[in-house]
Every structure is written in C-alpha cells, then in structure tokens.
Amino acid sequence: MMNSENGFDLNIKWRFHVPRKFIFTSIILAALVVAIYVNSFYCDWQFDDYPNIVNNPNVHLKALSWKEIFKTIYRGDDIQRPFAYFTFALNYYWGGTNVFGYHVVNVLIHFIASIFLFLFIYRTLKLPIFKGKYEKNAYAITLLATFFWVVSPVHVNAVTIIVQRMASMAGMFYIMAMYFYLRGRLACRRREKYAFFIACGLVCALAFGTKENTIVLPAVLYVYDMIFLQGISWQHPIKKEAIFIPLATTICLFILATFYVDFSTIFSGYEMRPFTLKERLLTEPRVIVYYISLLLYPAGSRLTLLHDIEVSTSLLHPWTTLAAIILITALIVLSFFLFRRKPIIAFCILFFFVNHIIEGSVLPLELIFEHRNYIPSMFFFLPIAILAVHVLDYFAYRKKMQVVVVFLIGFMLAAEGYTTYMRNGVLGDSLKLWRDNACKAPKLSIVHNNLGKEYMEKGQYEKAFNEFNKAIVLDRYMNTNQRGLAYHNIGLYYQYEAKDNDRACVNFKKGVELSSGYYEVWQTIIDFELKRGNLQNARQYAIKALKYWPNNSRLRNQRCVILMAQNKTDKAMKEAFRMLMLEPDSCEPLKILGEAYRRKKDYGAAIRWWEKYIWLFLKLSG
C-alpha cells in the first residue's frame, strides 16, 4: 500500500552508501531521456542550424588556440551568446558537421537539467516552511514533477533542433544556479556557503552567456528567497536583503547593454515585422495561454516548428485577446493571495510568467516558438504532481482506486513520451518536417517556401514551383524581409529547370528587392550575372552586398572573380589575401592567387598556390 506514511516508497533495496532514492532517480531519468530521444541522434540539420552552425565559419574551430576560440565568441563588432557558440565550435572541432555529437550533447544537457531540477524541487519541499506538509511525500512529488517535465513533447524543439541548445543549455545553467544558491543559503559552515555562492555566480555567468532570457534569474532568486527562506509578512515584506534587487538589476542591465542589446535601436526590429509593438503586446497574452494549453495537452497534432497565430489588433480582435489578458492577470493576482497559504503554488505561477517576460513582451522577436517554454515550464508540473500524490494518499485504503490513479499517471507519461519520440521522427527528415508544418500552418508563407526548397533538393521541381507560388500568393510572413525568398527560389527554378534566363532574372531581382537582408539572394544574383557575362551588374550587386556582410567569404570570393574578370589582378590578390585572413581554411582564395600569379607570369608562386589549393581541397573533401 502506498500512502503518505511510507512516503510512497517502492521499497527497493540498494547496497550503496549514497541514498538509494537518488541513485534510482539518476538511473531512471537517464533511461527515460535516452528512451524518448534515442531516435534524435541522427536528425538532420534544420532551419536556423544552417546560418548559426553549418554555414557559420566563426564556429568552425580548427585548433584549440585562444585566437581560434576568440573567433567563435566574438562576431565582428559584438559578442552574442558566446558560451553557446563556443560549445558548437567544440562540437565542430571534434566531429565537423556530423550531427551525432551535437545531438549527444543536447540530450546530455536535458538529462543534467532534469537532475538539478529534481534536486532543487526536493530540497525546496524539505525546507522548514513546509515542515509537516510535504516532508514524507517530497520524493514522490519531486520525481513525478520531474518526469512530467522531462517527457513533455513541448521540449522536443529545444532538445532535438541542434541550434536550440541555446534554450536547453540556458535552462540547465539556470536550474543549476538556483540549486547552488539554495545550498549556499542553507549551508552552516562559512567555507561551504562561499563555495556554493561562487558556483552559483559562475553558472549564472554561463547562463547569461548562453541566452538573454536568463537575465531574470537574479530577480527569481530574490522572489524565491523572500517566499521560502525569509518568509513574507505583509507588514514587513522586505528585509535587509532587499539591497539584492537594485544590485542585481544594475548588473543585469550592464550585461545587457554591454553584450546583447543596443538600447538605442531596441525597437528598430519592428520595421521588418508584420506587427507593431502594440500588436505584439496584445498578441503575447494569447500566445502564453496557448503555451499553457500546449503543456497541459501536448498532442502531436498541436506541435510544430513554426506556428501561425493571428495578430491581435485590439482588445476585442480577436475576442480571445481580452480573455487571455484577464486570465493571466487573474492568475498573477491569485499568486499574491497564495503567498502565505500556498507558497509553492504562488511561486510556480510567478516563475512561469516572469520567465516569459523577455521573449514575451516588447522585444521585436517572432511571436511564438515552443522552445521558449523550456525554462518557464520547469515548475509548471509541480502543482500537478502535488495534486496527483494527494489523490493517491486520499485513496490510500482503496487499492483499486489507487491502481486506477497510478494507471492514469503512467498512461499520461507514456503518451507524452511516445509523442516526444514521434516528434523526433518528424524532425529527423527535413522534407517530413516541412510537410508536417505545412499541414499545421497552411497559411504561413515561409513554411511553403521551405517545403518548396526541400522538393527542389529532391528533384521534384513542379511540386517545388507550386509551393513557391503558394508562398507568394499567401504573402504571410513572420519577417517581412522573407517576402523575396520565394521569388529567389522561383528564379532558381527558371534558371536550372525551365532554362528561361529572362524569367529567372526578373525573379532574382524581385528577390533582392524584397529580401535584401539575406546574403543568399545576393550571392545567387551575382553568380547569375557572372554567368551571363554582365560584369558591371555583378560588380554593383557585390558592392551593395558587401556593405551588409563585409566579412562574408563567398561574397568576397565573388568580388575576387569579378576583379579577375575585369583584369584587375592586383586588386583581386589583395581581396584574396584578406579572405585568407578572415578564413584561413578557405579553398577559393588559394585558387584566385594561383591564377593571379600565373597571369603575372610568376609560375613558381602560381604552382605553390595551386598545390596548396589541391591539398586543402582534398583534405576538406575527405
């Protein structure tokens, strides 16, 4: 019989000196994570993986030298998410673009995050404030809450899409910081206290260097301290530790201003969004309510990579806007009333909403992504676990009812685990992913454009052409700068499949006009003009493109080709040497230099450069 008296203990005998429950937890969590993510280890590169990793020379680490490492974290004139990009660089150093190593690291991160989530919740439930309330059931509640979080299919994008390691690793450091802070606050010996606080500070720094949304962590720690460690009194709600608020806020603003956000241009991103700041603020409450429904009911039919959500233009259009605002306001107000009576529930509510503030308020980001729930949902299932254990205890002397409750809990976990496994299968193949996304967001243009690209790569040109035209007709984008991508792809269709260069040219020009923020469209039209012998046009496009991306190696190479075609050999050589400085392992500048020295009749130098080119080409091609 399982009840609160025996703490719902399974009475498994262990011969280890460490607590048997924690060994069981580590083993079962490891087995669970591997079981539901085992089919993710060979999933393809997807979506944002390409510009951030595959096509990003900054993370193509060739040597473990400070110069090379610095290149991975410093991109041109700023530092963005340095630790995240550093881990991608390490993966590249050890395995190139083989996806297996990247996925192993991602799954390991999810496992470590689950371990620290378990440890943090367990120690929280053992705090003096909960004396006589959760002590006996702490292990069962914590294990169940952690299970629900680990298996949730909502986290598939954060774990399986390689670049979204930024979200999952930020979550791992976030919960580690919370755990070390709690241990520091509870430590009796000064040396132990300082050790945990130093560890907390270090992982906080790593969290900040992984993703910007972790910047709310100091405020969350303060709220946690006030609720569970100090104890809130409405007469004297703030004690001497209040100095922590302005200090932590100042530090966080400094970090934001220094590394991440240019506050003078923070709202300029709305110029390329199909919504205004006001519309985003009105829409996000509906998005967050949708996230809640998704966490409660994560059916496979509701999960996708790119969601299509209607923009709220007023409080009553759509009507769910006002309803969502009222619901969220009511939940936040409820949390304040629960501080004294149900502090754990109050904290879980506040934690969810506070951790959606950065990505769910004023910043001109896309409206909705599932991976944004990785951190906010960490305590989402804790009240559900408490309720489930309470129900089990209520039916302690009715064994059949307990069996039914246990079956229902097991069924929900199994169903979510199965859905997670199946979602990994969808993400494993790009064509399958975009077909799935097109079924679930049929009015979103970028989805049809990406599906068309997959058809094009598979040689299904007519299907690709139809998808590109759908994208143009729908004209609904998450980013208005994407509007020309379908024209660009139709141009490729006319160039290579229909052999109609005039139509290809028209579409390439339209693509550049509407999507000037994508270097691929510039590269394509420059290549197209070079093939047609229009050197002057190619030169003009190259000059404009290099204003946007002065360090893009392919654009620089195209510039070299143009200069060589114009017999400006010396300028081409200078450009080639600059390319080698930017990317030492690039083949193209070696070829340019070989040809340049041949034209200058320095045949010895020409041979040396061509030999370097051949050696590097063979090395890179394996």
C-alpha positions in Angstrom: 0.0 0.0 0.0 1.3 3.5 -0.9 0.5 6.4 1.3 2.0 9.5 2.9 3.1 7.4 5.9 5.7 5.5 3.9 6.3 8.3 1.5 5.1 6.3 -1.5 8.3 4.3 -1.2 8.8 1.4 -3.6 11.0 -0.3 -1.0 13.7 -1.2 -3.5 16.8 -2.4 -1.7 20.2 -1.0 -2.6 23.7 -1.8 -1.3 25.2 1.6 -2.0 26.3 4.1 0.7 24.5 7.1 -1.1 20.8 7.4 -0.6 19.1 4.8 -2.7 16.4 7.1 -3.9 18.9 9.4 -5.6 20.6 6.5 -7.3 17.2 5.3 -8.5 16.4 8.8 -9.7 19.6 9.2 -11.7 19.2 5.8 -13.4 15.5 6.1 -14.2 15.9 9.7 -15.6 18.9 8.6 -17.7 16.9 5.7 -19.1 13.9 7.8 -19.7 15.7 10.6 -21.5 17.6 8.1 -23.7 14.4 6.1 -24.5 12.5 9.1 -25.7 15.3 10.8 -27.5 17.3 7.8 -28.9 15.9 8.5 -32.4 17.1 12.1 -32.3 20.8 11.3 -32.6 20.8 11.3 -36.4 18.2 14.0 -37.0 19.1 16.4 -39.9 20.3 19.9 -39.6 17.2 22.1 -39.5 16.1 25.7 -40.2 18.3 28.0 -38.0 21.0 25.3 -37.7 22.4 26.4 -41.1 23.2 30.1 -40.6 24.3 29.6 -37.0 26.4 26.4 -37.3 26.7 24.8 -40.7 27.3 27.9 -42.7 28.9 29.9 -39.9 32.7 29.9 -40.3 33.1 31.5 -36.9 32.2 28.2 -35.2 34.3 26.1 -37.5 37.0 25.6 -34.9 40.2 24.2 -36.3 42.6 24.5 -33.4 42.3 24.9 -29.6 44.2 28.2 -29.6 43.0 31.4 -28.0 42.9 33.2 -31.4 40.6 30.5 -32.8 38.4 30.3 -29.7 38.0 34.1 -29.5 36.8 34.0 -33.1 33.9 31.7 -32.1 32.6 34.1 -29.4 33.4 37.5 -31.0 31.4 38.1 -34.2 32.6 41.2 -36.0 31.8 44.0 -33.6 29.9 42.3 -30.8 29.6 39.3 -28.5 26.4 37.3 -28.7 25.6 34.2 -26.8 29.4 33.4 -26.5 29.2 30.2 -24.5 26.5 28.7 -26.7 28.6 29.3 -29.9 31.7 28.0 -28.1 30.1 24.7 -27.5 29.0 24.5 -31.1 32.7 25.2 -32.0 33.9 22.4 -29.8 31.4 20.0 -31.4 32.7 21.1 -34.8 36.3 20.6 -33.7 35.7 17.0 -32.7 33.2 16.0 -35.3 32.8 18.5 -38.1 29.2 18.7 -39.3 28.4 15.1 -38.2 25.1 15.6 -36.3 25.6 12.7 -33.9 28.0 14.5 -31.5 25.8 17.6 -31.4 22.7 15.6 -30.5 24.5 13.6 -27.8 25.5 16.9 -26.1 21.9 18.2 -26.4 20.4 15.1 -24.8 23.1 15.1 -22.1 22.2 18.7 -21.3 18.5 17.8 -21.0 19.4 15.0 -18.6 21.7 17.2 -16.4 18.9 19.8 -16.3 16.4 17.2 -15.1 18.8 16.0 -12.4 19.2 19.5 -11.0 15.5 20.2 -11.3 14.9 17.1 -9.2 17.4 18.1 -6.6 16.1 21.7 -6.4 12.5 20.7 -6.0 13.3 18.0 -3.5 15.3 20.4 -1.3 12.6 23.0 -1.6 9.9 20.7 -0.4 12.2 19.8 2.6 12.5 23.4 3.7 11.3 24.4 7.3 8.5 26.4 5.8 6.9 23.1 4.7 7.5 21.2 7.9 4.9 18.5 8.4 3.4 19.2 4.9 5.5 17.7 2.2 8.3 16.1 4.1 7.1 12.5 3.7 5.9 12.9 0.2 8.7 15.1 -1.1 10.4 12.3 -3.1 7.3 11.1 -4.8 6.1 14.6 -5.7 9.5 15.6 -7.0 10.0 12.5 -9.1 6.6 12.8 -10.7 7.0 16.6 -11.4 10.5 15.9 -12.9 9.1 13.0 -15.0 6.3 15.2 -16.5 8.8 18.0 -17.3 11.4 15.6 -18.9 9.0 13.7 -21.2 7.0 16.8 -22.3 6.9 16.9 -26.1 6.8 20.7 -25.9 10.6 20.5 -25.3 11.4 18.5 -28.4 12.4 21.6 -30.4 14.7 22.8 -27.6 16.4 19.4 -27.3 16.4 17.9 -30.8 17.0 21.0 -33.0 20.7 21.5 -32.6 20.8 25.3 -32.5 18.2 25.4 -29.8 20.8 24.1 -27.4 20.8 27.8 -26.6 17.5 27.3 -24.9 18.1 24.0 -23.2 21.7 24.8 -22.0 20.5 28.2 -20.7 17.8 26.2 -18.8 20.4 23.8 -17.4 22.6 26.6 -16.1 19.5 28.4 -14.8 18.4 25.5 -12.6 21.9 24.7 -11.5 22.3 28.4 -10.3 19.0 28.1 -8.4 20.2 24.8 -6.8 23.6 26.2 -5.8 22.0 29.3 -4.4 19.7 27.3 -2.2 22.6 25.1 -1.0 24.5 28.3 -0.2 21.6 29.8 1.8 21.2 26.6 3.8 24.9 25.9 4.4 26.0 26.2 8.0 29.8 26.4 7.5 31.1 29.7 6.0 33.5 27.9 3.6 30.7 25.7 2.3 28.4 28.7 1.9 31.0 30.7 -0.1 31.7 27.7 -2.3 28.1 27.3 -3.3 27.6 31.0 -3.9 30.7 31.1 -6.1 29.4 28.2 -8.0 26.0 30.0 -8.3 27.8 33.1 -9.7 29.8 31.1 -12.2 26.8 29.2 -13.6 24.8 32.5 -13.7 27.5 33.9 -15.9 27.4 30.9 -18.1 23.6 31.2 -18.3 23.9 34.9 -19.3 26.4 33.9 -21.9 24.1 31.2 -23.4 20.9 33.1 -23.9 19.5 36.5 -22.9 16.2 35.4 -21.3 18.2 34.1 -18.3 18.8 37.7 -17.3 15.7 37.5 -15.0 17.5 34.9 -12.8 18.6 37.3 -10.0 15.0 38.5 -9.6 13.7 35.0 -9.5 16.2 34.0 -6.8 15.2 37.0 -4.8 11.5 36.1 -5.0 12.3 32.5 -4.1 14.3 33.7 -1.1 11.5 36.0 0.1 8.9 33.3 -0.2 10.6 30.2 1.1 13.6 31.3 3.1 12.8 34.6 4.7 9.0 34.3 4.8 6.8 37.1 3.6 5.0 39.3 6.1 2.5 41.8 4.7 3.6 44.2 7.5 7.3 43.9 6.8 7.6 42.2 3.3 11.2 43.3 2.6 14.1 42.6 4.9 17.7 43.9 4.7 18.4 41.6 1.7 16.4 44.0 -0.4 19.6 45.6 -1.5 19.9 42.5 -3.7 17.2 43.8 -6.1 18.9 47.1 -7.2 22.3 45.5 -7.2 21.3 42.5 -9.3 19.2 44.7 -11.6 22.1 47.1 -12.2 24.4 44.1 -13.0 21.9 42.6 -15.4 21.3 45.9 -17.2 25.1 46.3 -17.6 25.4 42.9 -19.1 22.5 43.5 -21.5 23.9 46.9 -22.5 27.5 45.6 -22.9 27.0 42.3 -24.7 23.5 41.9 -26.1 21.2 44.9 -26.5 21.8 48.3 -28.1 19.0 50.1 -26.3 19.1 53.0 -28.8 17.9 50.6 -31.5 15.9 48.1 -29.5 12.7 48.8 -31.3 14.1 49.1 -34.8 13.4 45.4 -35.4 9.7 46.2 -35.8 10.5 47.6 -39.2 10.7 44.1 -40.6 7.8 42.6 -38.6 4.3 42.3 -39.8 3.1 43.7 -36.5 3.7 46.7 -34.3 4.9 46.9 -30.7 1.3 47.5 -29.6 0.1 44.4 -31.6 2.8 42.3 -30.1 1.9 43.3 -26.6 -1.7 42.4 -27.3 -0.9 39.1 -29.0 1.6 37.7 -26.5 -1.0 37.0 -23.7 -2.9 34.7 -26.2 0.5 33.1 -27.1 1.2 32.4 -23.4 -2.2 31.0 -22.8 -1.7 28.8 -25.8 1.6 27.6 -24.3 -0.3 26.7 -21.1 -2.8 24.7 -23.1 0.1 23.0 -25.0 1.8 22.0 -21.8 -1.4 20.5 -20.5 -2.4 18.9 -23.8 0.7 18.3 -26.0 -0.9 16.3 -28.7 1.2 15.7 -31.7 -1.3 17.4 -33.9 -0.7 20.7 -32.0 3.1 20.6 -32.1 5.1 22.1 -34.9 8.2 24.2 -35.7 6.6 27.4 -37.0 3.2 28.3 -35.6 0.8 30.6 -37.4 -1.1 32.8 -34.9 -3.4 35.6 -35.7 -2.1 39.1 -34.6 -4.3 40.9 -32.1 -5.1 44.4 -33.4 -7.2 45.4 -30.4 -8.5 44.1 -27.1 -11.5 42.6 -28.9 -10.0 41.4 -32.2 -9.9 38.6 -31.8 -12.1 38.3 -28.7 -9.6 35.9 -27.0 -7.2 38.8 -26.6 -9.1 40.3 -23.7 -9.9 36.9 -22.3 -6.2 36.0 -22.3 -5.3 39.2 -20.5 -8.0 38.7 -17.9 -6.9 35.1 -17.3 -3.2 36.0 -16.9 -4.0 38.9 -14.7 -6.2 36.7 -12.5 -3.5 34.1 -12.2 -0.9 36.6 -11.2 -3.2 38.3 -8.6 -4.1 34.8 -7.3 -0.4 34.0 -6.8 -0.1 37.1 -4.5 -3.0 35.9 -2.4 -1.5 32.4 -2.2 1.9 33.6 -0.9 1.1 32.8 2.7 -1.3 29.8 2.4 0.1 28.0 -0.7 3.6 29.5 -1.3 4.7 26.7 -3.6 1.7 27.3 -5.9 2.3 31.0 -5.9 6.0 30.6 -6.8 5.2 28.2 -9.7 2.7 30.7 -11.2 5.1 33.6 -10.9 8.0 31.6 -12.2 6.1 30.7 -15.4 5.1 34.3 -16.2 8.3 36.0 -15.1 10.4 33.7 -17.3 8.3 34.6 -20.3 8.8 38.4 -19.9 12.0 38.7 -22.0 10.7 36.8 -25.1 7.0 37.6 -24.5 6.9 41.4 -24.2 8.4 44.3 -26.0 11.4 42.8 -27.9 10.7 42.6 -31.7 11.0 38.8 -31.8 8.8 36.3 -33.6 5.6 35.8 -31.8 5.7 32.2 -30.9 8.2 29.3 -30.5 7.7 26.1 -28.5 11.3 26.1 -27.2 10.7 29.3 -25.3 8.9 27.1 -22.7 12.0 25.2 -21.6 12.8 27.3 -18.6 9.3 28.7 -17.7 7.8 25.2 -17.6 10.3 23.8 -15.0 7.9 24.2 -12.1 4.7 24.0 -14.2 4.1 20.4 -13.4 4.9 20.7 -9.6 1.3 21.6 -8.6 0.0 18.8 -10.8 2.4 16.3 -9.1 1.3 17.6 -5.6 -2.3 17.0 -6.6 -1.6 13.6 -8.0 0.2 12.5 -4.8 -2.6 14.0 -2.7 -5.2 11.9 -4.7 -3.1 8.8 -4.2 -2.9 9.4 -0.5 -6.7 10.1 -0.3 -7.3 6.6 -1.8 -4.7 5.0 0.4 -7.2 2.4 1.7 -8.9 1.9 -1.6 -6.4 -0.1 -3.5 -8.5 -0.4 -6.7 -8.8 3.4 -6.9 -5.0 3.8 -6.3 -4.4 1.4 -9.2 -6.6 3.4 -11.4 -4.9 6.7 -10.5 -1.4 5.1 -11.0 -2.5 3.7 -14.3 -3.8 7.2 -15.4 -0.5 8.8 -14.4 1.5 6.1 -16.1 -0.6 6.4 -19.2 -0.1 10.2 -19.4 3.6 9.8 -19.0 3.8 7.1 -21.6 1.6 9.0 -24.0 3.8 12.1 -23.7 7.0 10.1 -24.1 5.6 8.4 -27.2 4.6 11.8 -28.6 8.1 13.1 -27.9 9.6 10.0 -29.7 7.3 10.5 -32.7 8.1 14.3 -32.9 11.8 13.4 -33.1 10.9 11.2 -36.1 9.4 14.2 -37.8 12.4 16.4 -37.1 14.7 13.6 -38.4 13.9 14.5 -42.0 13.6 18.0 -43.4 11.0 17.1 -46.1 8.9 15.3 -43.4 9.3 18.3 -41.1 8.1 20.9 -43.6 5.3 18.7 -44.9 4.1 18.4 -41.3 4.4 22.1 -40.7 2.5 22.9 -44.0 -0.4 20.8 -42.8 -0.5 22.6 -39.4 0.2 26.1 -40.6 -1.1 26.1 -44.2 -1.4 29.9 -44.4 2.2 30.7 -43.4 4.3 31.6 -46.5 7.7 30.7 -45.1 6.6 27.2 -44.5 5.6 26.7 -48.1 8.9 28.3 -49.2 10.9 25.9 -47.1 8.9 22.9 -48.3 9.5 24.0 -51.8 13.2 24.1 -51.2 13.1 20.6 -49.9 11.2 19.4 -53.0 13.8 21.3 -55.2 16.7 19.4 -53.5 14.8 16.1 -54.1 14.4 16.9 -57.8 10.6 17.3 -57.5 10.7 20.6 -59.4 7.0 21.0 -60.2 6.0 20.5 -56.6 8.6 23.0 -55.6 7.3 25.5 -58.1 3.8 25.1 -56.8 4.9 25.6 -53.2 6.9 28.8 -54.0 3.8 30.2 -55.8 1.7 29.4 -52.7 4.1 31.4 -50.6 3.8 34.4 -52.9 0.0 34.3 -53.1 -0.4 33.9 -49.3 2.1 36.7 -48.5 2.1 36.0 -44.8 5.5 36.0 -43.1 7.0 36.1 -39.6 9.5 38.5 -41.0 8.7 40.9 -43.9 12.3 40.6 -45.2 11.4 37.0 -46.1 9.0 38.1 -48.8 11.5 37.8 -51.6 12.8 34.3 -50.8 10.1 32.6 -52.8 10.8 34.8 -55.8 14.5 33.9 -55.4 13.7 30.2 -55.4 11.4 30.6 -58.4 14.3 32.2 -60.2 16.4 29.2 -59.5 13.6 27.0 -60.9 13.5 29.1 -64.2 17.3 29.1 -64.4 18.0 25.4 -63.9 14.8 23.6 -64.7 12.9 25.7 -67.2 16.1 27.2 -68.8 14.4 30.6 -69.0 17.0 33.1 -68.1 14.8 36.2 -68.7 12.2 35.0 -66.1 15.0 33.9 -63.8 16.5 37.4 -63.9 13.1 39.0 -63.2 12.6 36.8 -60.1 16.1 37.2 -58.8 15.8 41.0 -59.0 12.5 40.8 -57.1 14.1 38.5 -54.6 16.9 41.0 -53.9 14.5 43.9 -53.7 12.2 42.2 -51.1 14.8 40.2 -49.2 17.9 42.3 -49.2 18.7 41.1 -45.6 19.5 37.6 -46.8 23.0 37.2 -48.3 21.9 34.1 -50.3 19.8 36.1 -52.6 22.7 38.5 -53.3 25.1 35.5 -53.9 22.7 34.0 -56.4 22.1 37.1 -58.5 25.9 37.9 -58.6 26.6 34.3 -59.8 23.7 34.7 -62.3 25.1 37.9 -63.7 28.6 36.5 -63.9 27.4 33.5 -65.9 25.7 35.9 -68.3 28.8 38.0 -68.6 27.2 41.1 -67.1 30.3 42.1 -65.1 29.1 45.6 -64.4 25.8 44.4 -62.9 27.6 41.7 -60.9 30.0 44.3 -59.6 27.2 46.6 -58.5 25.4 43.8 -56.6 28.6 42.7 -55.0 29.4 46.2 -53.7 25.9 46.5 -52.2 26.0 43.1 -50.7 29.4 43.6 -49.1 28.0 46.7 -47.3 25.7 44.4 -45.4 28.2 41.5 -45.0 31.8 42.8 -45.3 33.2 39.5 -43.9 31.2 37.0 -45.9 33.7 34.7 -47.5 31.6 33.7 -50.5 30.7 37.4 -51.3 34.4 38.2 -51.1 35.2 35.4 -53.4 32.7 36.6 -55.9 34.3 40.0 -55.7 37.6 38.4 -56.5 36.1 36.6 -59.5 34.7 39.9 -60.8 38.0 41.7 -60.4 39.9 38.9 -62.2 37.3 39.0 -65.0 38.0 42.8 -65.3 41.7 42.1 -65.4 42.2 43.9 -62.1 44.7 41.3 -60.9 46.4 43.2 -58.1 43.1 44.2 -56.5 41.9 40.6 -56.8 45.1 39.5 -55.0 44.5 41.9 -52.1 41.0 40.7 -51.8 42.2 37.1 -51.8 44.7 37.7 -49.0 42.0 39.4 -47.0 39.8 36.4 -47.4 42.6 34.1 -46.1 42.9 36.3 -43.0 39.2 36.0 -42.4 39.0 32.3 -43.2 42.4 30.5 -43.4 40.9 27.2 -44.4 39.0 28.5 -47.4 39.9 27.0 -50.8 38.7 29.7 -53.1 41.3 32.5 -52.3 44.1 29.9 -53.0 42.6 29.3 -56.4 42.4 33.0 -57.1 46.0 33.6 -56.0 47.2 30.7 -58.1 45.6 32.1 -61.2 46.7 35.7 -60.4 50.4 34.7 -60.1 50.0 32.7 -63.4 48.8 35.9 -65.1 51.7 37.8 -63.6 54.0 35.1 -65.0 55.3 34.2 -61.6 54.9 30.5 -62.3 56.7 29.3 -59.2 54.4 31.2 -56.9 51.4 30.1 -59.1 52.4 26.4 -58.7 52.8 26.8 -54.9 49.3 28.3 -54.5 47.7 25.7 -56.8 49.4 23.0 -54.8 48.0 24.5 -51.5 44.6 24.6 -53.1 44.7 21.0 -54.3 46.0 19.8 -50.9 43.3 21.7 -48.9 40.6 20.7 -51.3 41.4 17.0 -51.0 41.7 17.4 -47.2 38.3 19.0 -46.8 36.6 16.6 -49.2 38.0 13.7 -47.2 
